[in-house]
Amino acid sequence: MTQAVRPDEMVTPDGRSIRRLNPALMDAVMALPNLAKLLVRLLRDPRVPMKSKVLIGFTLGYLVTPIDLIHDIPVIGQTDDALLIAFSLNRLMAASGEDLVLEHWDGSQDVLDIIKNISEFGAGLMPKKAKALLEKVGL
């Protein structure tokens, strides 16, 4: 008799359980599709300010270019990318407003609150000079 596979369990093609994922990591992975849908929906919504949409576009462009403010040294090199993502996401959600974000969000309120808290925390870590530069260019 076979046991039921848990949603946080990884199974090889031959049916062996190889490890269990951390529940917090599993929640984060499961939130990614909803976060992607939220971003797309907010970017398509005419009620969202254009500056916020441009900032998201700038962020995506920065992520795919080989130019980095901090070179890709393991862990440290991804810091600028993570802070810019958090800052941009925080700006987009704040500019859109709570009601509009909730209108486009498919996941649970708890997960959305976690995403907001993480993006606010990351945005708070963004260097003042970088924030000033983005504001100077109108973002």
N, C-alpha and C positions, 0 to 999 in steps of 0.2 A: 504494500500500500504506500503510495507516495504522499508526502506532506505538501500542504499548500505553500506556495512561494509567497513570501512577504514582499510588500512593495519596496522595501529598502534592502532587498537581498539581490545580489548579482549571481546569476546562474550561467554556467558554461553550456555550450550546445549539447553536451552529453548529459546534462542534468545535475552536475555537481555544484554545490554552493561554494563560491570561492571567498566571499567576505560580505560583511554587512556595512553599509554606508552609515556614517554618522547622521542621526536624524536631522540635525540643523543643516547639514550639507544637503541632504535630500530635499528639505523644504526650500532651500535656496535654488537648487536645480529645477525643482518643480515650478518655481515662480518665474523663471526666465521666459517661458512662452507668453505668460500673461503680461509681463513687463514689455516684451517686444510688441505685443498687440497694443498695449497702452501707448507706447511711443508712436507707432504708426498712426493710430487713431487721433492722437493729439496733433501730430504733424499735418494730418489731413483736415483737421477741424478749423474752419475759418474764424472761430471765436478766439483762438490762441494767438497771442501777439507774434508778429513776424520776427521780432528780435530773438525771441526764444527759439523759434524754428531755425533761424540762421545760426544761432549758437550750437544747436545740436548738429547741424550740417558741418560747421567748422570742426566740432569735436570728432565727428566721424572721419572727416578728411585728415585731421591730425593723426588719428589712430592708424590710418592705412598708409601714411607717408613714412618714409624711412628717417625723417628728421625728428629728433627728440630733444627736448630741453635737458633731460637727464638721460645719458646713454643707457642702453639696455644691459645694465649690470644686473645679474639675477637679484630679484626682489626689489632692490632700490630703483632699478631702471623702469619698472612698471608704475612707480609711485606717481609720476606726473600724469600718466594715462588714467589711473584710478581717480586721482583728485579732479581732473578735468571732467571725467564722466560724472562723478558725484556732483560737481558744481553745476554742470549743464542740466542734469536731470533735476536737481533741486530748483534751478531757475525755471525750467519748463513747467514743473508741477506748481510752483508758487505763482507764476504768471497766469497759468490756466485757471487756477482757483479750485478749491476743494470739491465743489459740486460737479464741475466739468471732469475732473479726474475720476471721481466716483462713477460718473455716467459711463466712462470708457473702461473702467476697471472690471475684469471678469473674476478675479480671485477674491480671497477672503479679506476682510477689513484688517485682520491681524497682520497678514503678510504685507499689505499696503502700508500699514503703520511702520513696520520694520524697514521697508524700502525707504520711506520718508525719513526715518531716523538716521539711517545709514547715509543717505544723500545729504542731509543737513549736517551731519558730523563731518563727512568728507569735504563738503563745501566750506565748512569752518576752518579746515586745515589748509585750504588753498592760500598760498602766499599773497600778502597784500599787494605786492607789485604786480603779480599776475592778474589779480582782480582789477586793479587800476588800469592795466593795459587793455583788458577786455572791455571795460567801461569806456575807455578813451576811444576805442574803435567802434563804439556803439553797441556792444553786445552786453 
